[in-house]
Amino acid sequence: MKLICSKQNLLYGVNIVSKAVPTRTTMAILECILIDASTNEIKLTANDMELGIETKIEGQIEERGIIALDAKIFSEIVRKLPDSDVTIETDSNFKTTITCEKAKFNIVGKSGDDFSYIPFIERNESVHISQFTLKEVIRQTIFSIADNDNNKLMTGELFEINENELKVVSLDGHRISIRKIQLKENYEHKKVVVPGKTLQEVSKILPGNADSEVDIYITENHIVFEFDNTTVVSRLIEGEYFKIEQMLSSDYETKVKINKRELLDCIDRATLLVKEGDKKPIIMNVTDDSVQLKINSFIGSMDEEIDVKKDGKDILIGFNPKFFIDALRVIDDEEVALYMVNPKAPCFIKDDDETYIYLILPVNFNAAAN
């Protein structure tokens, strides 16, 4: 095999597919990036058996072939090459020479025939969504997936399509994030759970152009994201997702309209007094036209007042400050509405059309203060 391409194109492709190289595996071939120049295009592929990424890069194929190169070494070499054309050449023993200007590396590759290609997925109906919208939806929900495997379903996000609406849900047992997006077309009902890792990697490599689209294909076991010259194939998480409708309620005893930036900055300041690992709640005391926010920790205490518009009863309620910060950071509205029932019931942050809903469970601040 012999091919020539710019360092910029090669590095761009390597950075994309590297997201699917496993950090730990017993199969050495999976630690490789596959360079496939066996047809008229140059394809780079990585696959950890759960997530596979393939991207095409521009370049010139002088001799067709295929090789698997250790991803870590190959990506470091490419990263540190001069900004010029790179020539990659292999012989029949998989010895690979990488040349760029006066730099020349010789490394040993592996047979491309041993590589686990990403599975072929039958592409029937595709769901079209703008790159920008998909990237935003992931950003606005991914923070509330669980970060351990105690419940596999909590490590993923629900993608549910009903006619022309896409609903994305994540939860970790303490909070729920929901985003609803209007699609341009109507689709058959689909309901799948996509691994959080897949969505995080898709979000990283998506350029996020508002004018460019992602095609999403959903099958029984896989989801495929296609955009630009890149294809991402991921296994789905099996199982029935949680019935979140039972956790949602439109009843409230207290409704507070508050400036989002003021609330976010106030809670952010309060966390200066909380060491990592401390479970000190932020206590909200909602009265007629203000909310008083307090925090007490081993380091010290802080309290601050913010003007609000309140409907309903006064309430004294405590929350994990991080959960509030995570939700407020991804809301673009200038003003947010908080809906509360009592100090032991969830607080809802949502807009009038419910395009976003963030549910946060309160904490028993009396117990936490002792």
Order of alpha helices (4+ residues) and beta strands (2+ residues): beta-alpha-beta-beta-beta-beta-beta-alpha-beta-beta-beta-beta-beta-alpha-beta-beta-alpha-beta-beta-beta-beta-alpha-beta-beta-beta-beta-beta-alpha-beta-beta-beta-alpha
